């Protein structure tokens, strides 16, 4: 089964609003990562949160992690049209360096100007 | 930040031909690179792990004789789709682990290669 399931699968909001995306996973992790993909492009790493962290901020991004519920959320505040993209959560397969990532299905975010 | 390039960005080929896709880490060395494929509106599916100096590790269900991977140097991995068929049409993306805040857990992705097999 796929590690990392995001919801909602599609989200449409008005510019300036906040966007919240959720991700659930099944196995134990040592970190969880969020990536963004613009249409037809590669992925860009947004933020990484470790299993011993509960919340992390980076600019307009806020990520939370609840290991007891095996879930994470990504909040984008004051959204902009340029935030329109697909967002994926990803978890590493093991604790070693260079471990492979398993991606969730992704959330398509549309920010209306 | 770390940059990964892919070439070509788009390729159209006839059924039965082979296509080579290059993945390069431009400003860092990568002993490991990953190859993914992505169908429209779907997530990334890991195909294989490319290891410099040794054989690639393929994910279950991925034909190693069809998708040949060569990690020629610390900055270059190639994926060759042999005897391509229309069902191989997809978006192929490579990535390389890099340092982000001191950790090698994150990956830097190439811009992807759109393969269309006629």
Interface residues (C-beta under 8 A of the other chain):
Chain A: X2 X31 X33 X35 X40 X41 X42 X43 X44 X45 X48 X88 X92 X97 X98 X99 X100 X101 X102 X103 X104 X105 X106 X108
Chain B: X4 X6 X31 X32 X34 X41 X42 X43 X44 X46 X49 X91 X93 X95 X97 X100 X101 X103 X104 X105 X106 X107 X108 X109 X110 X111 X112 X114
